Amino acid sequence: MTPEEYTQTVKTFNEYLDRMNTAVEHICEDLQESDYQELNMTMPAVVEGLAWIYEAATEFVRLGKIEAGEFHSFEGLVGNLGEAMENHDYLLLHDLMEFELIPLLKRFKIVDDQIN
């Protein structure tokens, strides 16, 4: 990968994290407004987005730009999110997204010469 390709990849990854952050914030708001009874119709897109982040983050771990421990936290969180969805526990889903996923997405952002 050339330096230009790397720079573009990092930029794309960071922008995607920002968009995912916004989407998750909206889902959290919608869950609160429904008194944790209804799941937003955009949730499948978020699940798909988490899969994309997983694959990209795997490569950034390999490159030493994301700490393996942070990535393992993400893996566990994704499992917990899936379990909450499966059990229709939307209060837990909300809390996991608001208090764990959103901060983790911010920590995943790649800043040159810094390991996240």
C-alpha positions as CSV (number, residue, x, y, z in Angstrom):
1,M,0.0,0.0,0.0
2,T,1.4,3.4,-1.0
3,P,1.4,6.2,1.5
4,E,-1.4,7.9,-0.4
5,E,-3.5,4.8,-0.3
6,Y,-2.9,4.4,3.4
7,T,-3.9,8.1,4.0
8,Q,-7.1,7.6,2.0
9,T,-7.9,4.4,3.8
10,V,-7.5,6.0,7.2
11,K,-9.6,9.0,6.1
12,T,-12.4,6.7,4.9
13,F,-12.2,4.6,8.1
14,N,-12.4,7.7,10.3
15,E,-15.3,9.2,8.3
16,Y,-17.2,5.9,8.5
17,L,-16.7,5.9,12.3
18,D,-18.2,9.4,12.4
19,R,-21.2,8.3,10.3
20,M,-21.7,5.2,12.5
21,N,-21.5,7.3,15.6
22,T,-24.3,9.6,14.3
23,A,-26.4,6.6,13.3
24,V,-26.0,4.9,16.7
25,E,-26.8,8.2,18.5
26,H,-30.1,8.4,16.5
27,I,-31.0,4.8,17.4
28,C,-30.4,5.5,21.0
29,E,-32.7,8.5,20.9
30,D,-35.4,6.5,19.1
31,L,-35.1,3.7,21.7
32,Q,-35.6,6.3,24.5
33,E,-38.6,7.9,22.7
34,S,-40.3,4.5,22.3
35,D,-39.6,3.7,26.0
36,Y,-37.3,0.9,24.8
37,Q,-40.2,-0.9,23.1
38,E,-39.3,-0.5,19.4
39,L,-36.1,-1.0,17.5
40,N,-35.2,1.5,14.8
41,M,-35.5,0.2,11.2
42,T,-31.9,1.3,10.5
43,M,-30.5,-1.2,13.0
44,P,-29.8,-3.7,10.2
45,A,-27.6,-1.1,8.5
46,V,-25.7,-0.5,11.8
47,V,-25.1,-4.3,12.1
48,E,-23.8,-4.3,8.6
49,G,-21.6,-1.3,9.4
50,L,-20.2,-3.0,12.5
51,A,-19.1,-5.9,10.2
52,W,-17.3,-3.5,8.0
53,I,-15.6,-1.8,11.0
54,Y,-14.7,-5.2,12.3
55,E,-12.9,-6.1,9.1
56,A,-11.1,-2.7,8.7
57,A,-10.1,-2.7,12.4
58,T,-8.7,-6.1,12.0
59,E,-6.2,-4.7,9.5
60,F,-5.4,-1.7,11.7
61,V,-4.7,-4.0,14.6
62,R,-2.3,-5.9,12.3
63,L,-0.6,-2.6,11.3
64,G,-0.3,-1.6,15.0
65,K,-2.7,1.4,14.7
66,I,-5.4,-0.1,17.0
67,E,-4.5,-2.0,20.2
68,A,-5.4,-5.6,20.2
69,G,-7.1,-5.2,23.6
70,E,-9.4,-2.5,22.3
71,F,-10.2,-4.7,19.4
72,H,-11.1,-7.6,21.7
73,S,-13.3,-5.2,23.7
74,F,-15.1,-4.4,20.4
75,E,-15.5,-8.1,19.6
76,G,-17.1,-8.8,23.0
77,L,-19.3,-5.7,22.7
78,V,-20.6,-6.9,19.3
79,G,-21.4,-10.2,20.8
80,N,-23.3,-8.5,23.7
81,L,-25.2,-6.3,21.2
82,G,-26.3,-9.3,19.2
83,E,-27.4,-11.1,22.4
84,A,-29.4,-8.0,23.5
85,M,-31.1,-7.8,20.1
86,E,-31.9,-11.5,20.1
87,N,-33.5,-11.2,23.5
88,H,-35.4,-8.0,22.5
89,D,-33.7,-6.3,25.5
90,Y,-33.8,-2.9,24.0
91,L,-32.8,-1.1,27.3
92,L,-29.6,-3.2,27.4
93,L,-29.1,-2.6,23.7
94,H,-29.4,1.2,24.3
95,D,-27.0,1.2,27.2
96,L,-24.4,-0.9,25.4
97,M,-24.6,1.4,22.4
98,E,-24.6,4.7,24.3
99,F,-22.1,3.9,27.0
100,E,-19.8,1.4,25.3
101,L,-20.1,1.5,21.5
102,I,-20.1,5.2,21.0
103,P,-17.0,5.8,23.1
104,L,-15.3,2.8,21.5
105,L,-16.0,4.2,18.0
106,K,-14.3,7.5,19.0
107,R,-11.3,5.6,20.4
108,F,-11.0,3.6,17.2
109,K,-10.2,6.7,15.1
110,I,-6.8,6.5,13.6
111,V,-4.4,9.5,14.2
112,D,-1.0,9.2,12.6
113,D,1.8,8.2,15.0
114,Q,-0.7,7.2,17.7
115,I,-1.9,3.8,18.6
116,N,-5.6,3.7,19.6
